[in-house]
Amino acid sequence: MEVNAAKEEHIAFIADVADDDDMDMDTKTYDDAKYHNFDHVPSSTEIDLRLIYYEWLADSGATSHITHRCDAFDTYKPIPPVPIAGVGGTKAHAIGQGNIKLKSKCDNRTYILKLKNVLHVPKNKNNLISLGKWEKDKRSYNTCNGTITLLTKDKKPVARGVKISNDLYKLTFKHIPQMASSNYTFSTASPSQSWETWHRHFGHVGYSGIKKLLDNQLVDGLQIDMHSPKPDCVACTEAKLSEAPYGPASGHQMKPGELTHMDLWGKYDVESIHSNQYYLLMIDDAAQYITVEFLKTKDQAVQ
C-alpha cells in the first residue's frame, strides 16, 4: 500500500482524531481509573489469532485510543504508570502517551489519520480506536450489515472495517515508518559504568587507554563512574606474565653413563604397528644422549 509521487495528490490528511487540547497525563486525575473501558477485548496472555500486527479495533466504550506497540508512535513521552480499568474489573497500566500516524485506504484513495494522545498500554493485547474521540468535532461513523465506516466532517469515508465475534469492529491500517514520518528518535541513557566494567567491555584495554577514549570523546555513550575503583584484572595479570630467559646451562661434572634420567610413558589407547603401547625415554646427563625404547607391556621397563 505504498504511495508514489504520482499519487500524492490523492493523500488527504485528516484532522487530529484525539482531543484538540493536549491532555497532561502528569496532572490529570483518573478517579480510580474509571476513564477507560477496554475489557471487551481479550486481555489474557493468549494472542487473538484473528488480529494481525497492524489491526485496530473500533470501540464505542473506550474513552481514549490505546495501543500496545511502543514502536508505532510518531511522538512519545513516558508517563508515570496510570491504572486503567474496564467494567469487568480488568486492570492494566498506561506507561506512555504520544501521537500515531496511520495510513488508510478507502475507495481506492489513501488517507493519513493522526491519532493524538494515544495511551501506551503494553499489557493490552489489541489496539483500540475510541469512537467517542472520533465523533469529536462533528466527525461520525456509520454501521450497517456488519461493517463500519469512519467519516470526516464533510461525510467523506476514510476507513472501513468489519464486525468480529466480540461485537467490536476491526479496521486494518498501515503504520507509517517512524523515521520516514518524523525526526523523533528514541534513546535511553545508560547509567554510568565502573572502570572495571568498561575494561571488560573493551576487551581488557588498560585503564589509561579507556581514559584517553573518555578525554578525547572518541566513543559515544562512554559514561564512567569516576569514583569507582580500578582493581587489578586477574585475567590480564595471568595473561601478561613474562619470564626472563634461562641462563646458560651449568657444566656437567659427571662422566657419560654415571647418571641417566629415565621416564616411562603409557599406556596409549592405540597400539603402534608393532603392538607397542609404552615407550621408555633415557637421557644421559653428561652427554645429553637420548635413547628411546618401545615396549609392549609396562613390566618390560625393569628388564
N, C-alpha and C positions, 0 to 999 in steps of 0.2 A: 504494500500500500504506500510505496514511495511516491512523492510528488516532484516532478521535474520542473525546470524553469518555465516550460511552455504552459504549464497548468497553474502557475502561481496566481493568476487572476481568479481562479475558482476557489481559493482558500479564503475562508471567512473567519475572522477572529471573533469569537463570542464574548460578550461582556462577562465580567467576573461572576462566577457562579455562586461564590460564597457571599457573606455579608460585605457590603461596601466599606463599612467601618472595620478596621483591623481589630481583631479581638486580642486583648492582652491576656495570655494564658497564665502569666505570673501573678496577676492580681485578681482575676475573675473568681468569684465564689461559686462552687459547684453544688452546694447543698446536698451533701451525701451522695453525689454522683447520680442525680436523677435526670440529667440533661440529655442523656444519650440512650437510645433504645436500639439494641442490636442483637438481642438474643433470639431473633427469628433465624439467625444464621448459625449453622453448626459451629460450635466453639470448642469441640473436643480435640484431642491430638490427632484424630483421623482426618485425612485430607479428603475433601469432597471432590471426587473424580469428575464431576460434571463441570467444574470450574477450572478453566485453564489459566495460564500465568497472567494473561492480560485482561481478564474479565472482571467486570464490576457488577454489583447488584444495586438496583434502584429500590430504596426502602422508604416508604412513607412514614415509618415510625422513627427513623434515625433523625436526630436534630443537628448532626454535624457529619461532614464527609469523613470517612475513616479508611485508612489503608494500613496493611501490614508490611509494606515494602518500603524500606528506607531509601533504596536506590531510585525510586520513582519520582522523588521530589526534585523540583526545579530550584526552589529555595527551601532552606531547612534551618531550624534552630531547636536545640534541645530545650526541654522544659522539665521542671520537677514532676515526678510521677503524679498523674491526675487519675483518681479512681473513676471508672466508668462502669455503670451497671445497667442491665436490662430488666425488663419487667419480671423475668423469671428468676432474678437473683444472680444471674451470671455476672461475674466481675472481671475486669481487666484494667490495665493502666495505660494511659497515653503518656509517651515519653518525649514527644516532639511534635512540632507543627510546621507547616510551610505551604507552599503553592505547588501545584502539579499541573502540567500541560498534557492533555490527551488528544490524540488525533482520531477523528471520527469520519466515517464515510457513509453518506446517506444520499440516496437518489443520484448516484454517480458523481457526487461532489464531495470534496474533502473539507473538513472544518477542524479548527483548533479550539478546544474547550479548556478554559483555565479555571481550575478549582482553587479557591483561596481558603486559607486557614484549615487545611486538611490535617486531621489528627493522625499521628503515627502510633498505632496500637499493635505491637508485634505479635501478641498472643491471639489476635483475631484472625481467623483463617481466610477471610474474604475481604475484598474491597467494597466499601459501601458509598453510594451516592445518595445524599439526603434529598428527597423530592421536595421537602419543605424549603430547603435552601434554593432549589431550582426554581420554585414558584415565586421567589422574592423578585421584586421589580418587574412584575407583570409577565414573567415567563410562565410557561404552562406545560402540561403534558396530557396526552390522551392515551387511554387504554381501551382496546377493542379486540375481541376474539383472541385473547391470549398474547397480545403484543402491546408494547408501549412505545410511544413516540415523544421525544423531547422537543419542545417548540420554543422559539425565541419570542421576543416581544411582538414582532410582526408576524407571528404564527408560522414561521418558516421551520420545517423539520430539520433537525441537525443530528439526530441519533435515534436508532430504533433497537428494541430488544424484545426478547421473548419471555414468556412466563415459564417458570420452572416449578417443580413439585412442592416447594416450600412456600408458594404464594408470593415469591419475590420475582422481579424481572431482571433478567441477565442481559447486560449490554457488553459488547466487545469493542474495546478501544486499543489503540497502539500508543505506548508511551514514547514521547519524543526523547531521543538520547540526550542525556544531561549535558554533555559537552557541546552538542550542536545547538541547544536551546538557551544556554546561559553561560555566563562567565564564572559561575559559582563553583567552587571546589570544596571538598570536604577533607579535612585533615584533623588528626588528633595529635596533641602534644604529648610526647613520651616523657615520663618523669626522668630526671637526671639519674644516670647510672654511675656506679662506682668505677674507680680506676681499674680495679681488678676485672670487672665485667667487660669494660671496653678492651682491656688487654686480651681477653679471650675472644671477643667478637672479631678483632682484627688479626686473628691468627698468631697470638702471642708476640705482638710487636712490643718493644720496650716502652716503658713509661715516658721516656724522653721523646720517642717518636710520636706517641699519642699527643703529648703536649705541643709538639710542633704542628700537628694537624689542627689542634684547637686554636693555637695562637694565630695561625695564618688563615683560619677559616676555610680549610680545604675540603671539609666534609659537612654537608648539610645535615642538620639534626643531631650533631655531636654535642650532647649535653652531659657534662661530667659533674658529679658531686665533688667539688674541690676539697671538701673536708673529709672525704673518705680516705682510708689508708692505702698504702702501696705495698702490699705484702709480697714477700718472695714467692715466686711461682715454682712449685715443686717440679712440674714438667720441664720448665725451662732450665732449672738448675741441673736436673739429671741429664737433659739432652745436650747441654753445653759444657759438660765436664770435659776437661782435657788432661792429658798426662804427658810429662816430659819424656823424650826418647830415652831408652835404656842406654847406659854407658857400655863401653867395650867389655867383652867377656873376660872374666878373670882367668889367669893362667891355670892349666891343669897340672898338678904335681904328680899325678899317678901315671903309671905306665899302662899301655894297652893290655886289656884283659884283667886288670886289677878291680875295676868297678864297672858293672854293666847295669843299666836301667832297663827294666822289663815291664811290659804292660800287656795284659791279655784282654782281647776284645771278643765279644759274642754273648750270647748265641744269636745269630742272624736268622730271620724267618725264612729267607730264601737261600737255598744251597748254591754253591758255586758249581761249575761244570765238573769238578772232581769231588762233589758232595762234601765240601768243606763248609763249616758254619762258624769257625773260630779262626782267629789269627793271633800270633804271638809276636809282639814288637820288641826288639832288643837293640839298645843303643850303647855302644862303648863310650864311657865317659872321657877317656883320654883322646881317642882318635875320632870320636863322633861318628863311628862307623855304624850303619844301620842294617839290621838283619830282620827279615820277616819270615815267619814260618806259618804255614796254613795248616789247620788242624780240623779233624772231623769231629772229635769229642774234646771236652774240656780237660779230662784227665791226661791227655797226651802232653800237656804243658809241663808236667813234672817228670816225664820220662827222659 
